[in-house]
């Protein structure tokens, strides 16, 4: 049986001579401490004796009250609370599903400390203790931002709840008046991030911490636990791996900013503290979520997975939206992958369409990472006109773009003009595998102008997989592997910069064919193009890949186009 306050069988417990009324923000331990002091009791053990119980050789701090069972009515009578049970019940640390009650919010019982901590600046204003000072993860007063004092500045004794006395003075030496010893003020870069965390559980908070829709089904205490867990991870990483019992205000601020700005800011923060040596390694936060509830843990781990996958696929897109992030990373989103497949474009160029607000992003979370508030139209491939036979003067979009220049093709800008109907397009039916291979246009000069005047928004450092490299180089996956073996791509991940360098150095039969089509010349077959290049003295530099030095290819094209 738990030891604590219970209605004794022998007689009714006596009430204190001077009744006390709980003050705003005061916790149960603080009220009892003050009640004993005001009634002249030096030792808090007197509580048990007055209530007919044996003395307990422990102080009555917040953690002790949370572990004890007792009759609320008896304690309310003992303290002389003016509203009786109602005054005490709201201060009770009742056990709930996810922890103990703290002014209506369920928090981990481990957050409640046994020892006292005080804010000298707060005591100057009102001589009452605050329950929030007992929260282990908060080393400062939420309102004044003053660091909490846990030892006497005169005798260095740890402040405890065993000996009652003036709340403003040390109960050991009696010399120190805490109000004369203000502590340093916490200074952080993002005060809103810090307030977000404290407001989750502070009973005196004037504002409510609002969260993203992904987190709205979780209680404030659950979010607080997530914030303090992330803060501990941040602090551990910053200190070189040494764990500390409570997070700093600085780490709490960053954690609060991350959750307040979920999911974009959360991704940015956890990205910073992810392993740089091994991208496949689980994030430190993943293994630290044991205190977080199971359902919230699932949500966090899902977001962690997207961040870590984004690290291995470094799709950086510079958004043109003034409210968007400068750069965002792509994760494997089924909705986006499906739409990229319908377009026939690599994901990185489809992302630019979202970032520039040309079409609606089908993945809501990713849209938030791009900073898009909504309003862009969804893509409707069925809205384009269709034709069932070749139309004179029409050229495929693919040929028109490839013929415009050797590299850095602004696919997103071209497709943006197509979607806005500034470039007329007709779909060759039946619909091919994707839009790019089925779309034809007579506005070739408009596309050439776009390609000549617009720069691609794709980041040169963006990494591609083999399928995407195949699109840009017009090669098969086996050919990409050959290029890697021959040293044209030096790393496992191919970057856009390497793709552009290769395109500028070499010309392919695909590009030659496209340029001839745009010039109005019926192109020969790829074999005939190769024979023509060799007859013109061009040397095939990549034996099995039908690639030629660009200068030789340009001379060959001039020799044909110049005769027309």
HELIX and SHEET records of a PDB file:
HELIX    1   1 UNK A   28  UNK A   38  1                                  11    
HELIX    2   2 UNK A   46  UNK A   50  1                                   5    
HELIX    3   3 UNK A   62  UNK A   67  1                                   6    
HELIX    4   4 UNK A   72  UNK A   79  1                                   8    
HELIX    5   5 UNK A   85  UNK A   89  1                                   5    
HELIX    6   6 UNK A  109  UNK A  111  5                                   3    
HELIX    7   7 UNK A  120  UNK A  125  1                                   6    
HELIX    8   8 UNK A  131  UNK A  134  5                                   4    
HELIX    9   9 UNK A  178  UNK A  180  5                                   3    
HELIX   10  10 UNK A  191  UNK A  199  1                                   9    
HELIX   11  11 UNK A  213  UNK A  215  5                                   3    
HELIX   12  12 UNK A  220  UNK A  238  1                                  19    
HELIX   13  13 UNK A  249  UNK A  260  1                                  12    
HELIX   14  14 UNK A  264  UNK A  272  1                                   9    
HELIX   15  15 UNK A  286  UNK A  291  5                                   6    
HELIX   16  16 UNK A  294  UNK A  312  1                                  19    
HELIX   17  17 UNK A  334  UNK A  343  1                                  10    
HELIX   18  18 UNK A  347  UNK A  355  1                                   9    
HELIX   19  19 UNK A  364  UNK A  370  1                                   7    
HELIX   20  20 UNK A  381  UNK A  383  5                                   3    
HELIX   21  21 UNK A  397  UNK A  402  1                                   6    
HELIX   22  22 UNK A  411  UNK A  419  1                                   9    
HELIX   23  23 UNK A  435  UNK A  438  1                                   4    
HELIX   24  24 UNK A  444  UNK A  453  1                                  10    
HELIX   25  25 UNK A  466  UNK A  473  1                                   8    
HELIX   26  26 UNK A  477  UNK A  485  1                                   9    
HELIX   27  27 UNK A  496  UNK A  505  1                                  10    
HELIX   28  28 UNK A  509  UNK A  518  1                                  10    
HELIX   29  29 UNK A  526  UNK A  535  1                                  10    
HELIX   30  30 UNK A  550  UNK A  561  1                                  12    
SHEET    1   A 2 UNK A 100  UNK A 102  0                                        
SHEET    2   A 2 UNK A 105  UNK A 107 -1                                        
SHEET    1   B 4 UNK A 385  UNK A 387  0                                        
SHEET    2   B 4 UNK A 426  UNK A 428  1                                        
SHEET    3   B 4 UNK A 439  UNK A 441 -1                                        
SHEET    4   B 4 UNK A 395  UNK A 396 -1                                        
SHEET    1   C 2 UNK A 463  UNK A 464  0                                        
SHEET    2   C 2 UNK A 494  UNK A 495 -1                                        
SHEET    1   D 3 UNK A 506  UNK A 508  0                                        
SHEET    2   D 3 UNK A 547  UNK A 549 -1                                        
SHEET    3   D 3 UNK A 540  UNK A 542 -1                                        
END                                                                             
